Amino acid sequence: MHLDIAQITGIGDRQTNQDALASALADDLACFVLADGTGGHEGGELAANLVVDSIIGKFLQEASFSARALRSYVDWAIHTVAQQKAGNLKQQQMSATVATLLIDRSNRCALWAHLGDTRIYLFRRGKIIAISKDHSQAQRMVDAGYAEYATLRQHPQRSVLFAAIGAEGDSIPEITTEAITLQEGDAFLMCSDGFWEWVHEDEMEQTLVSAPNTDAWLSQMAIIAGQNNSTSKIDRDNFSAFAVCLKEADTAANRMPNMTS
């Protein structure tokens, strides 16, 4: 099974880009990581890069496909950020959301982990069949029945997180305990809040169905995000995304941008 991949990152209306993303390949295993930093310009950018670099580095050292392995990668990121904070008083407030996706191409299955409001979507036959749940105050309001999911993007507490790497509190990263069996045509979208808050789920599905390839799908969503933001008075946050579509070997080229091996 081939992975047809596209990625994007942008500064939005901020002074710096505190998002970070990277991917790596080890034999038939692929690892994708996306982080969104908080805690000041330098702290947020540093936290996001530490999370991404530590997870990718640990994956390349100990590449394995299991929930236990994935947890060890994320735990290493937590440890790395904690060490950095302990050694620098100016970085005590830094933290980063994270989304990590592992794909076993030979066995056609996937695992993922997340903490914060960086999301992972899984599509099948053009429809969303799974979405990671944000660790945000707005999501808690939805879960408690005090707000509708459809209003989450405009909720005044949407950006208030109760968990992130470096600010875990009582929360631990959510990790899929059982591998998800994948099918040809399945697709993943990993994205920071600066991306998904400007592209609605129905727009993700519509563009996936109409796009001829993964690059076009991500490009169409990016255009929609820009258009939706342009009609708003809200400054746009940094935005980043991975789009991954699963193809049979005879129907797609195996493109792994910025991969490390």
Helices and strands as residue ranges (DSSP letters): E 2-10, E 19-26, E 29-38, H 41-61, H 67-86, G 89-91, E 95-104, E 109-115, E 119-124, E 127-131, H 137-143, G 149-154, E 174-175, E 180-181, E 187-191, H 193-196, H 201-210, H 214-230, E 239-247
